[in-house]
Each structure stands twice: as structure tokens, then as C-alpha cells.
Amino acid sequence: MKKKFVQKSIYVFQLHQLINFDYNNLFVPLANTIRAKAVIMLLNMQ
């Protein structure tokens, strides 16, 4: 029972690592792009 729980914990941890990895790879560049566009828009408005 305990071993199964540990394996499940490891699986969940790895899943979280994978999600975090995907999140960082997908959303950080996207957020940076949106931020860059917003800055350019603000500069163009002045």
C-alpha cells in the first residue's frame, strides 16, 4: 500500500514538473511577446 502511494506521488510530481515545463516554454514567450506589443503600442501613441 505504501509503495503504491509513493509511486503515485512520484507520478504526480513528474506530471507537475511536465506541466510547469510546458507552462514556462509556452506562456513566458507568449507573455513577453504581448508585453513587447503593448510597449510598442504605447510608444506609437505618444
trRosetta pair geometry for C-beta under 8 A, 3 or more apart (Angstrom, degrees):
i j d omega theta_ij theta_ji phi_ij phi_ji
1 4 5.9 -57 -153 33 27 111
1 5 6.6 29 150 -20 62 106
2 5 5.6 -55 -153 34 34 114
2 6 6.4 34 151 -20 67 104
3 6 5.7 -53 -150 35 33 112
3 7 6.4 33 152 -18 65 105
4 7 5.7 -52 -149 36 32 112
4 8 6.3 33 152 -20 64 106
5 8 5.7 -56 -150 36 30 112
5 9 6.4 34 150 -23 64 105
6 9 5.6 -51 -149 33 32 114
6 10 6.5 33 152 -19 64 103
7 10 5.7 -52 -150 35 32 112
7 11 6.3 35 151 -21 64 106
8 11 5.5 -53 -149 36 33 115
8 12 6.3 33 153 -19 66 105
9 12 5.8 -54 -147 37 30 110
9 13 6.2 33 152 -21 64 107
10 13 5.6 -53 -148 36 30 114
10 14 6.3 30 154 -18 64 106
11 14 5.8 -56 -149 37 29 109
11 15 6.3 32 151 -22 63 106
12 15 5.5 -53 -149 34 32 116
12 16 6.5 33 152 -19 64 103
13 16 5.8 -55 -153 35 31 111
13 17 6.5 34 149 -21 65 104
14 17 5.4 -49 -149 33 35 116
14 18 6.3 38 151 -22 65 104
15 18 5.6 -53 -151 34 31 114
15 19 6.4 30 151 -18 65 105
16 19 5.6 -53 -145 37 33 111
16 20 6.1 34 155 -19 66 106
17 20 5.8 -56 -148 38 28 111
17 21 6.2 32 151 -23 63 107
18 21 5.6 -52 -148 34 29 114
18 22 6.4 27 154 -15 63 106
19 22 5.8 -55 -148 39 30 110
19 23 6.1 35 152 -24 65 108
20 23 5.5 -52 -144 35 30 115
20 24 6.3 28 157 -18 64 105
21 24 6.0 -57 -150 36 26 107
21 25 6.3 17 156 -12 63 112
22 25 5.9 -62 -143 42 28 106
22 26 5.8 8 166 -5 68 116
23 26 6.4 -67 -138 45 20 97
23 27 5.4 -21 -176 16 63 123
24 27 7.1 -58 -106 49 13 86
24 28 5.3 8 -168 -14 55 126
25 28 7.2 -17 -88 31 8 103
25 29 7.4 -5 175 0 42 111
26 29 7.3 -88 -176 40 18 97
26 30 6.4 7 152 -13 61 123
27 30 5.2 -60 -143 43 37 116
27 31 5.8 40 158 -24 72 105
28 31 5.8 -51 -143 36 28 110
28 32 6.3 30 155 -19 62 106
29 32 5.5 -55 -147 38 33 113
29 33 6.3 36 153 -23 66 104
30 33 5.7 -53 -150 33 30 112
30 34 6.5 28 153 -17 64 105
31 34 5.8 -54 -147 37 31 110
31 35 6.2 33 152 -21 65 107
32 35 5.6 -53 -145 37 30 113
32 36 6.2 34 153 -22 64 105
33 36 5.7 -53 -148 34 29 112
33 37 6.4 29 153 -18 63 105
34 37 5.8 -55 -150 36 31 111
34 38 6.3 33 151 -21 65 106
35 38 5.7 -54 -149 35 31 113
35 39 6.4 32 152 -20 65 105
36 39 5.8 -53 -150 35 31 111
36 40 6.4 30 152 -18 64 106
37 40 5.7 -54 -147 37 32 112
37 41 6.3 36 152 -22 65 105
38 41 5.6 -53 -149 35 31 114
38 42 6.4 31 152 -19 64 105
39 42 5.7 -54 -150 36 31 111
39 43 6.3 30 152 -18 65 106
40 43 5.7 -54 -147 37 31 111
40 44 6.3 32 153 -20 65 107
41 44 5.7 -57 -148 36 29 111
41 45 6.5 34 153 -26 63 105
42 45 5.7 -53 -151 28 31 114
42 46 7.1 33 153 -24 62 101
43 46 6.1 -53 -159 23 34 111
